[in-house]
Amino acid sequence: MYMKIIIDDKIPYIREAIQKIGAEAIYLPGKAFTPETVRDADALIVRTRTYCNRDLLAGSRVKFIATATIGYDHIDTDYCRKAGITWTNAPGCNSGSVAQYIQSSLLLLETTLGRKLNEMSIGIVGVGNVGCKVAVVARKLGMRVLLNDLPRAEAEGDTVFVALEQIAGCDVITFHVPLYKEGKHKTFHLANRSFFESLKRKPVLINTSRGEVVETNALLEALQNGNVSEAIIDVWEDEPDIHPELLRRAMIATPHIAGYSADGKANATRMSMEALCRFFQIKSNFTITPPPPESFQIRAATRQEALLKIYDPRIDSERLKEAPLLFEQFRGNYPLRREEEAYHIIID
């Protein structure tokens, strides 16, 4: 059947798959989706830069939206439901990539700051697909792991979860929650002035979830007064217009790329295409695989050194700190990054 799809032009590994299913496709920058461009489209495949709401969709023939991301706060789900538009996201697609980012960041705490990970505790706020993998990484590094997830604790009645007040006593605190701006499980400014004042051990704070989960001015104040020792920031309030002082103060500052391994991107594209094919009852006769690394072999004196050779977030951080106005360019033209499973590590 004939089908027209508008696709974010930064979604990788998708063009050949689209050709395989025989659809007409138009590729646009995420912010270039307009009511005019989507009016006669049957489906959209987007990322977080495209706001799918009444302003964009009213009067169009769009029946299906796939976002090749875990988060979906850029989709007005209430409007879509009322308009009869089905939407889907890609939960867990880049969980391995974010876990890799956290793992490398933790290793840098040990190698550059002299912090012994096996003597440290980590509080994980949000224990979904990403948080679970981060917990595995932290335990392998010998850290004591505390988990906080209020929705899961309420639903499961499981004593494995602790209150946020207990997380405040950890050496590292990392956020992996969706953005909820209101409601019982609101996460907007979850890390606010009150939260930072409750901290007990001058922790390292990591945010790879959504920028608005951490209140920027409150974090800067906590860094200044020593309530927080270091900040590792991948997501920002008001991005791409990021706060220059937080950029300067952050130990690691990256342009929303924690989940941007080629493996994670391929997973997201595959999940979006499979959902599209299911909705329109099209045979999914495509394969989506990331390109190979330049070399499959990694030689190092230790496994920790090898993991940082595979991915060192300082490279992304230095690039952003030198040219913060290129935030979107760095994000949209991100170099090939593969996860550990793509390599054969040799310890010399």
C-alpha positions in Angstrom: 0.0 0.0 0.0 1.1 3.6 -0.6 2.3 5.3 2.6 4.0 8.6 3.2 6.3 9.0 6.2 8.1 12.2 7.5 11.3 11.2 9.3 13.8 13.1 11.4 16.9 13.3 9.3 19.2 12.5 12.2 17.7 9.0 12.8 20.4 6.6 11.7 20.4 3.4 9.7 16.8 3.9 8.6 16.9 4.8 4.9 17.6 1.4 3.6 14.9 -0.1 5.8 12.3 2.4 4.5 13.2 1.5 1.0 12.7 -2.1 1.8 9.0 -1.5 2.9 8.4 0.7 -0.2 7.2 3.8 1.6 7.7 7.4 0.4 9.9 9.1 2.9 10.7 12.8 3.5 13.7 13.5 5.8 13.7 16.8 7.7 15.5 18.3 10.7 13.6 17.7 13.9 12.6 21.3 14.3 11.5 21.6 10.6 8.3 19.5 11.0 5.4 21.9 10.4 1.6 21.5 9.9 2.2 22.0 6.2 4.9 19.3 5.9 3.0 16.7 7.9 -0.5 17.4 6.6 -0.6 14.6 4.0 1.7 12.2 5.9 0.5 8.8 7.3 3.2 8.5 9.9 6.0 10.4 11.6 9.2 9.0 13.0 10.7 11.6 15.3 13.2 12.4 18.1 12.8 14.7 21.1 13.2 17.9 19.0 9.8 17.5 17.4 6.8 18.4 19.5 3.9 16.3 18.4 0.8 18.3 19.6 -2.3 19.9 18.3 -0.4 22.7 16.7 1.5 20.3 14.6 -1.0 17.6 13.9 -4.5 19.1 13.7 -6.0 18.7 10.3 -3.4 16.2 9.2 -4.0 12.6 8.2 -1.2 11.3 10.5 -2.3 8.1 12.2 0.9 6.8 13.7 4.0 8.4 15.4 7.1 6.6 16.5 9.7 8.4 18.6 13.1 6.7 18.4 13.8 7.7 22.0 13.0 6.4 25.5 11.4 9.6 26.6 8.1 10.8 25.1 7.4 14.1 26.9 7.6 15.8 23.5 4.4 13.9 22.5 1.0 15.2 23.6 -0.4 11.8 24.5 -3.8 13.2 25.5 -4.2 15.0 22.2 -3.1 11.9 20.2 -5.6 9.7 22.1 -8.5 12.1 21.3 -7.4 12.5 17.7 -7.1 8.7 17.2 -3.3 8.8 16.6 -1.3 5.8 17.8 2.1 6.6 19.2 5.0 4.5 20.4 8.4 5.1 22.0 11.5 2.8 22.3 11.8 1.9 26.0 15.2 0.5 26.9 16.7 1.1 23.4 19.8 2.9 24.7 20.0 1.5 28.2 23.3 -0.2 27.4 24.7 3.0 26.0 23.8 5.1 29.1 25.2 2.3 31.3 28.4 2.6 29.4 28.5 6.3 29.9 27.9 5.9 33.6 30.6 3.2 33.8 33.2 5.3 32.1 32.3 8.3 34.3 32.7 6.2 37.4 36.0 4.9 36.3 37.2 8.5 35.7 36.3 9.2 39.4 38.7 6.5 40.3 41.5 7.2 37.8 41.5 11.1 37.9 40.2 11.9 41.4 41.6 8.9 43.3 38.2 7.8 44.6 38.1 4.1 45.3 34.9 2.8 43.9 34.8 -0.3 46.1 34.6 2.0 49.1 31.8 4.1 47.7 28.0 3.9 47.6 25.8 4.9 44.7 22.2 5.9 44.8 20.2 5.2 41.7 17.0 7.3 41.3 14.8 5.6 38.8 15.2 1.8 38.3 13.7 1.1 34.9 15.6 -0.3 31.9 18.5 2.1 32.3 18.6 2.2 36.1 18.7 -1.6 36.3 21.7 -1.8 34.0 23.5 1.0 35.9 23.0 -1.1 39.1 24.7 -4.1 37.4 27.6 -1.9 36.3 28.0 -0.4 39.8 27.9 -3.7 41.6 30.6 -5.1 39.2 32.8 -2.1 40.2 32.4 -3.1 43.8 30.1 -0.2 44.8 27.3 -0.5 47.4 24.0 0.2 45.5 20.9 1.8 46.8 17.8 2.0 44.7 15.0 4.5 44.7 11.9 4.2 42.5 8.7 5.4 44.1 6.3 4.1 41.4 7.9 0.6 41.4 8.0 0.5 45.2 4.2 1.3 45.4 3.3 -1.1 42.6 5.5 -4.0 43.8 5.7 -3.5 47.5 9.3 -4.5 47.3 11.7 -3.7 50.2 14.6 -3.5 47.8 13.8 0.2 47.3 14.7 3.0 49.7 13.4 6.5 50.3 15.0 9.5 48.6 16.2 10.5 52.1 18.5 7.5 52.2 19.8 8.2 48.7 20.9 11.5 50.1 23.6 9.7 52.1 25.3 8.2 49.0 28.7 9.1 47.6 27.3 9.2 44.0 23.7 10.0 43.0 22.6 9.3 39.5 19.2 10.1 38.0 17.3 7.8 35.5 13.7 9.0 35.7 11.3 10.1 33.1 10.2 13.7 33.2 6.8 14.2 34.9 6.0 17.9 35.3 3.1 17.3 37.7 1.2 14.5 39.5 1.9 12.1 42.3 5.2 11.1 40.9 6.4 14.5 39.7 10.1 14.5 38.7 10.4 18.1 37.5 13.1 19.7 39.8 13.2 16.5 41.8 16.8 17.6 42.7 16.0 21.1 44.1 17.4 23.3 46.8 15.7 21.2 49.5 17.2 18.0 48.1 20.7 19.4 47.9 20.5 20.7 51.5 19.6 17.2 52.6 22.8 15.7 51.2 25.1 14.1 53.8 28.4 13.1 52.0 29.1 15.8 49.4 28.3 13.4 46.6 29.1 13.4 42.9 25.8 14.1 41.0 25.1 12.5 37.6 22.1 13.4 35.4 21.5 11.5 32.2 17.7 11.5 32.4 16.1 14.9 31.6 17.6 18.3 32.2 14.5 19.6 34.1 14.9 16.8 36.7 17.7 18.9 38.3 17.2 22.5 39.1 20.1 24.3 37.6 20.5 27.2 40.0 20.1 24.9 43.0 22.8 22.6 41.7 25.2 25.5 41.1 24.6 26.7 44.6 25.3 23.2 45.9 28.5 23.1 44.0 29.5 26.5 45.3 28.8 25.7 48.9 30.3 22.2 48.7 27.1 20.2 49.2 27.9 18.5 45.9 31.6 17.8 45.1 31.3 17.2 41.4 28.7 17.2 38.7 28.5 15.0 35.6 25.8 16.4 33.3 24.6 15.1 30.0 21.1 16.7 29.9 20.4 20.3 30.6 17.5 22.7 31.3 16.7 24.8 28.2 19.1 22.8 26.0 20.6 23.6 23.6 20.9 26.9 25.4 22.9 25.5 28.3 23.9 27.4 31.4 27.5 28.6 30.9 28.4 28.4 34.6 27.2 24.8 35.0 29.1 23.9 31.9 32.3 25.4 33.4 31.8 23.8 36.8 30.8 20.3 35.6 33.5 17.7 35.8 32.0 16.1 32.7 29.6 18.0 30.5 28.2 16.4 27.3 25.6 17.4 24.7 22.8 14.9 25.6 24.7 11.9 24.0 24.9 9.4 26.9 22.5 7.1 25.0 24.1 7.8 21.6 26.1 4.6 21.1 25.6 3.2 17.6 24.2 0.1 19.3 21.6 2.2 21.1 20.7 4.1 18.0 20.3 0.9 16.0 18.0 -0.5 18.7 15.8 2.7 18.6 15.6 2.7 14.8 14.8 -1.0 14.7 12.1 -0.7 17.4 10.5 2.3 15.6 10.4 0.5 12.3 9.0 -2.7 13.8 6.3 -0.7 15.5 5.5 1.1 12.2 5.2 -2.2 10.3 3.0 -3.8 13.0 0.6 -0.8 12.9 0.3 -0.7 9.1 0.5 -4.5 8.8 3.6 -4.4 6.6 6.1 -7.3 6.4 9.3 -6.2 8.2 11.8 -7.5 5.8 14.7 -5.3 6.9 17.8 -5.6 9.1 19.3 -2.7 11.1 22.8 -3.2 12.4 25.4 -0.5 13.5 28.7 -0.3 11.5 31.7 -2.0 12.9 34.4 -0.2 14.9 37.7 0.7 13.2 39.4 -2.1 15.1 37.8 -5.0 17.0 40.8 -5.4 19.3 41.5 -3.3 22.4 44.8 -3.7 24.1 45.3 -2.3 27.6 47.1 -3.0 30.9 43.9 -3.3 32.8 40.2 -3.8 32.0 39.5 -0.3 33.4 41.9 1.2 30.9 40.4 -0.9 28.1 36.9 0.4 28.9 38.0 4.0 28.8 39.7 3.3 25.5 36.4 2.1 24.2 34.6 5.2 25.4 36.0 8.1 27.3 33.4 10.9 28.0 36.1 13.5 28.5 36.5 13.7 24.7 32.8 14.7 24.3 33.1 17.0 27.3 36.2 18.8 26.1 34.6 19.4 22.7 31.4 20.9 24.3 33.3 23.1 26.7 35.4 24.5 23.9 32.3 25.3 21.7 29.0 25.2 23.6 27.1 27.0 20.8 27.7 23.8 18.7 25.6 21.7 21.1 23.1 20.7 18.4 25.8 20.1 15.9 27.7 17.8 18.2 24.6 15.9 19.0 23.3 15.7 15.5 26.7 14.6 14.0 27.9 12.3 16.7 30.9 10.1 15.8 30.6 6.3 15.8 30.7 4.9 19.3 30.3 1.2 20.0 29.6 -0.7 23.2 31.9 -3.2 24.9 30.4 -6.2 23.2 31.7 -5.0 19.8 35.3 -5.5 20.9 37.8 -8.2 21.9 39.7 -6.9 24.9 43.3 -8.1 25.3 45.0 -7.4 28.7 48.8 -7.2 28.3 
